[in-house]
Amino acid sequence: LGLAGAGLGATAAAAPVFHDLDEVASSPKSNYKRPWYVTEREFGNPTTEIDWSIMRPYAYNWGPIETHIYNPSHGRFGGTEYRVEELMEMSGLRQEKINRLREEGIKSGRPGFSLKDYALGRGMGAARIQSVDWLGPSASPPEGVPKWTGTPEEATSMVRAAAHMMGSPNIGVLENDADIRKFYHPEKDRFEDIPADAAYISHEPWPHPYPCLSRMGRPETDLEVKHIPNTHRWTLCFVVRQIDEMNRRGVSRQQMGGGTTGYFHGAIIPARLMKFINYLGYHVLKSNHYIEMCNPFGILSGCGEQGRHNLQNTPEWGPAIRMTPALTTDLPMAPTKPIDAGMWKFCEVCKLCSTHCSEFGEVESPISMDDEPSWEISGPWNRAGIKKYHHKWPACRHCVICMPSCVFMTKESASIHEVIKGVVAVSSIFNSFFATMEGTFGYGPIKTDEEMADWWEPDLNTWPYDLIYYQAPVKLGLIIRR
């Protein structure tokens, strides 16, 4: 097929060009080399088309955009045109199957579902790490030492190096203009003309006629508002990885080890990063949309691309990241641009995530099977103003079948995979063929019972994963100069 030639031939055109060492040092990417086929786009213009004039702020349980209507606790406040009850019934059928598989599995001792697998899954969730407070730790430079100064490019490279040490392989940076502020909470995040050190929290009466509920559906008594100084002009987001190998285990108890690691690190990394920035002499706050809006920050800042499955696809790890949560800061940083690695274009013909989702659930998949992305949303749970494959969220049980179905989660053990990624990035001609080959070569979303049984006897000298010091199976590209 000449795939290797196609990949290598595009290297010169796609690779970044630096003319001298000073230019390298001044680049915000100087210490992180992406795969050669990853190109940059203009700010605010990711591969997923956005109409910024239509896009509005978004929040769960917010009346102005009707997101409250599919909350199980008060789902009847909205209309019937969005199939809310039908979609929720589909979700219930999926959950019934998951419950049945787990109940039968633990009784029969089925690999992946047995008692020791159950204990593993429960044990992985036992740390109960508390997320860092919104205001972060109280820290500042030692007395008599001025705050750190440098160029925005130096700041971005510095923070990326620190984040890497603290558990995140990559970061993204955005300038908080009017469009980026649309990804902050429309009621709970308020940018105001207050001193840089005067951020505070207030509590106001709930202003809506429907119940006040958290994102998880828990009752709340009032509206907690975060007041953010306008001097916080930059959003910093960071990649939180998870163990992709464990996500290939369907709805088994072993699968719990994949996402859980991401939530552990997702609590630890911001605590470290916030203290680091405070000690430099700057202020930093955690986004109120820590979970809900983490993907847009990552996509717009170049950490990854939007996928059909409505997860974020990264060139390095596919969708095997837990989140790209955000911090807002007054440390001047150089913004990072959105990227194009051909992944969004590939989603047009692939559809494996939706196909496998439907096959497992035995009902309609919440993931779109449309041939082309659309501006038309499937319900108020989608954000208007984005041309994409809109997800039917009320029907989704977050079973993670879609994640290992994605071809970009393929391991790098075979060198041809990296060549194929390069071809996909520069041409869509072979996309349909590559999607078909995913099944032909035996890649699938779920490990066999035999493979799950074998997990308990790994070669721990070569097994590349553990909870504390995660060994990445691909080269990260962080260059440490001594």
Protein Blocks (a to p, Z undefined) as FASTA:
>chain_A
ZZmmmmmmmmmmmpccdfbfklmmmpcklmoccdfklccddehiafbdcdfklpccddeh
ifklopmmmgmklmmlpcfknommmmmmmmmmmmmmmmmmmmmmmmnopghiamklmmmm
mmmmmnopacddfklpaddddehiacddddfklmmmmmmmmmmmnopabdcdddddfklm
mmpcfklpccddddfklgccdddddfbfbdcddfkopacfbdcdddddfklmbccddddd
ddfklmmnojafklmmmmmmmmmmmmmmmmmmmmmmmmnopacdddfklmmmmmmmmmmn
opaccdfkopacdfklommbfbdcddddfbdcdddddddehlmmmmmmnommmmmmmmmn
opacfbdcbfbdcfbdfbjkbcghiacddddfklpgolommmmmpmklpcfkbmklmmmm
mmmmmocklmmmmmmmmmmnopafbdcfklmmmmmmccfklocbdfklccdfbdehiacd
ZZ
